[in-house]
């Protein structure tokens, strides 16, 4: 599903400046280079024009969510925290926030985070 979605995005972007980033994202995803993929996604999502070019909630649900369990939780939060600010419609913002919140809750249930403070 994620591969088909990326192919669709690449065909939509044509020869835009963001095409190179999408091709890198696709390559890292195919090669399962999760760290490199995460770094490229952070850069891609930080661009102000990306929100105008694609539906970020759809991008999350059809692509990012397919490998989100492989991501560091903090990195995941940093990456997706930008998305609601780029969404104009209030309803979509709320839906996205609920999606990402559910993911984080499931991560905390599977792998509780413990903080050790030296005395």
N, C-alpha and C positions, 0 to 999 in steps of 0.2 A: 504494500500500500504506500509506504513512504517513498519507495523508488519511483513509482508511477506519478506520485504527486510532484516530486522533484523534476521529473521529465516535463511535466505539464508547465511548471514554473519556468523552466529553462526556455521552453518554446515561447512562452508569453513575453519573456524579457528581451528576446531577440538579441540585438547587439548593444544593449545598454551597458553602462559602466558597472552595473551590479551583476552582470552575467559572469564575469570572472570569479566573483565571490561565490556565486551559486555553483559554478563548476568545481571550485575547490571544496565546497560543502558536499557536493555529490561524491567527489573522489574520496574524501575522508570518510564519508558514511559507508561507501562500498568497501573500503579497506579496513573498516572498523577501528579507525584511529580516533578514539573518543575524545582525548584531550585536544588534539588539533581541531577536531570538528567543533568542540565547544568554544575554543578560542576564536575560530572563524565566525561562528554564529554570533558571539558577543559583538564582534566588530560589525557584522552585517546588520544586526538588530539596532545597533547604536546610531546608524545612519538615519537622518531625519526624513529622507525621501522614501525609505522602505515602507513606512506606514501608508503612504499614498499609493504605492505600487501593488501591495498585496494585502489580503485580509490576515492580520496577525493572529487572530484567534484560530482561524482555519490552519494557518501555518503551524501553530502550536499543536493543535489536535491531530493533524494529519502527518506531521513530521516529528517535531521535538518530543512529543509524548511517546513515540515509538521506541525511543532509546533513553528516556529520561532516568530510568532506574540505573543506568550505567554512569550517570553524572554525579559528581560530588554535590552534595546538597546545597552548600553555600554557593558554589558556582552556578548551580541551577537557579537559585533565588536571584543572584546578581543578573543573570541573563534574562529571566522572564519578568523581573521587576520593572523593566523599562516598558514593557508591552502595554500595560493599562494606560500609561500616559500618552501613548500614541493612538489610542482608540478614542474616537470622538463621541460615539453613542454611549450613553449611560448604561443601557441594558447590556450591551456587549462587554463593557468594563466589568459589570457585576458578574456576568457569566464567566468571564475569563478568571476573575479573582477566585470564584468558587472552584473552578477547575484546578488551578494551581494550588489552592489551599487543600483540596482533597488529596492531591499528589503528596504534598508535604506531610499531611497527617498519616498517610499510608507508609511513608518512609520512616516516620518516627515510631510507628508501631513495629515495623520490621527491625530497624536499627536505632535504638534509642541513643540519643546523644548524651554523653556524660562529660562534664567539665570538672577537671581536677585542679584545685587551687592549692598550691604549696603553702604549708604553714610556716 
